Structure formats: structure tokens, C-alpha cells
Amino acid sequence: MLKSPYHGGHLEVIVGPMFSGKSEELIRRLNRAVIARQRVAVFKPAIDDRYHSTHVASHAGRVTPAIAAHSTAQVRELLRGHGELLDLGEPGLPDVVGFDEAQFFDAGLVPLALELADQGVRVILAGLDLDFRAEPFGVMPDLLSRAESVEKLTAICVVCGAPATRTQRLIGGQPARRGDPVVMVGAAESYEARCRVHHVVGD
């Protein structure tokens, strides 16, 4: 069995801007758990349909099967059904539960993740720590403060090549305004990785 430095359940959070490899790292960890013959369940928000509706997909093209959920209540219901609804092969909670694009889930994700960890489940969550305004994004601050393990990834600033920690939203080639909606699903056509110096938010 794949060994963890933690005893029992715990939270692992992977954060960073877009194009930093968060989903890639999540997929890597989940694949290792599968190789170790652990039972794995993966969830993604239904709003994220950029690449695959039934898979977590990285910008580099790697994928792993996932259930698209409309709410944490739906995730909770699926987990309550255990092996039958999740096709785990046998009853009981999964050994590992992964969440991609965690920032898009509702506030119920925090207590759900904590409950799973308390029940011995390894919970791995990947998401944006900052929105396009460089403000804390959704449930991510609560998850970060409660996690046993946090990995903050960087991308490459498209302007200067420095490590990028921010996500630049562009609308018609121009920086999005501070008052624009926080949630807008998109990829390279709408977003770029930027460093602090070159990140711009319109008035």
C-alpha cells in the first residue's frame, strides 16, 4: 500500500494560478493511489466542462475519470451510497477522494472534506487560491488553513517569464474589470498566467 506521512485521514491541498499544473499534480497523486490498489473516487464541479464532462483533465492533456457534481450535497449522497454508486468494487468509503477545481464548490465542501478526513479518508483538493482580482477564491482559504499538506505551484508569466502566482483574465484582449463576475469558466482564450508585476485588474 502507498505510504503516507500522515496517520489516518488527512487533507492535501494543491493551489496556484491557472496553467501551474494543479490538475496534473492531482492526477499524478490519484494515479499512484490506483497503482497502490487503493479505492479512489474523484469529483469535479459540473460547471467545469472545458475539456471533458466526465474526466478531470489537465491543460497538458492528461485525464482521469471523475464524477461531475452540481453541489457538495450531491457528492455527499454519492459517498453515502459507498461502493454501489461509485463503482468501487466493495462497500465502504473510498481510501482516497479527489476534488478538482475545488474553488467552484459551495461552502459545504469544507465540512465534507473534514468529515471524510476524520473517517480515515485521504482527501486531495486542487484549485485556484486566488481569483482574477488576486483575492482569496471561494472555499480555498478555509481548506488551506485546515490542510495537513499544502503545495503551492507557480506557472510562467507570459509577459516576462518569471514565476507566475496570479491569473490574468482577459476580455477582448483587455484586462477584466474588478466588478466583473468572479466565476467565468475559460482556458487560454480568456486567461493567462502572470507575475505580481504584470498582473492587471481594470477599474
C-alpha positions, 0 to 999 in steps of 0.5 A, spaced: 500 500 500 502 507 498 505 510 504 503 516 507 506 521 512 500 522 515 496 517 520 489 516 518 485 521 514 488 527 512 487 533 507 492 535 501 491 541 498 494 543 491 493 551 489 496 556 484 494 560 478 491 557 472 496 553 467 501 551 474 499 544 473 494 543 479 490 538 475 496 534 473 499 534 480 492 531 482 492 526 477 499 524 478 497 523 486 490 519 484 494 515 479 499 512 484 493 511 489 490 506 483 497 503 482 497 502 490 490 498 489 487 503 493 479 505 492 479 512 489 473 516 487 474 523 484 469 529 483 469 535 479 464 541 479 459 540 473 460 547 471 467 545 469 466 542 462 472 545 458 475 539 456 471 533 458 464 532 462 466 526 465 474 526 466 478 531 470 483 533 465 489 537 465 491 543 460 497 538 458 492 533 456 492 528 461 485 525 464 482 521 469 475 519 470 471 523 475 464 524 477 461 531 475 457 534 481 452 540 481 453 541 489 457 538 495 450 535 497 450 531 491 457 528 492 455 527 499 449 522 497 454 519 492 459 517 498 453 515 502 451 510 497 459 507 498 461 502 493 454 501 489 454 508 486 461 509 485 463 503 482 468 501 487 468 494 487 466 493 495 462 497 500 465 502 504 468 509 503 473 510 498 481 510 501 482 516 497 477 522 494 479 527 489 476 534 488 478 538 482 477 545 481 475 545 488 474 553 488 467 552 484 464 548 490 459 551 495 461 552 502 459 545 504 465 542 501 469 544 507 465 540 512 465 534 507 472 534 506 473 534 514 468 529 515 471 524 510 478 526 513 476 524 520 473 517 517 480 515 515 479 518 508 485 521 504 482 527 501 486 531 495 483 538 493 486 542 487 484 549 485 485 556 484 487 560 491 486 566 488 481 569 483 482 574 477 482 580 482 488 576 486 483 575 492 482 569 496 477 564 491 471 561 494 472 555 499 480 555 498 482 559 504 478 555 509 481 548 506 488 551 506 488 553 513 485 546 515 490 542 510 495 537 513 499 538 506 499 544 502 503 545 495 503 551 492 505 551 484 507 557 480 506 557 472 510 562 467 508 569 466 507 570 459 509 577 459 516 576 462 517 569 464 518 569 471 514 565 476 507 566 475 502 566 482 496 570 479 491 569 473 490 574 468 483 574 465 482 577 459 476 580 455 477 582 448 484 582 449 483 587 455 484 586 462 477 584 466 474 589 470 474 588 478 466 588 478 466 583 473 463 576 475 468 572 479 466 565 476 467 565 468 469 558 466 475 559 460 482 556 458 487 560 454 482 564 450 480 568 456 486 567 461 493 567 462 498 566 467 502 572 470 507 575 475 505 580 481 508 585 476 504 584 470 498 582 473 492 587 471 485 588 474 481 594 470 477 599 474 
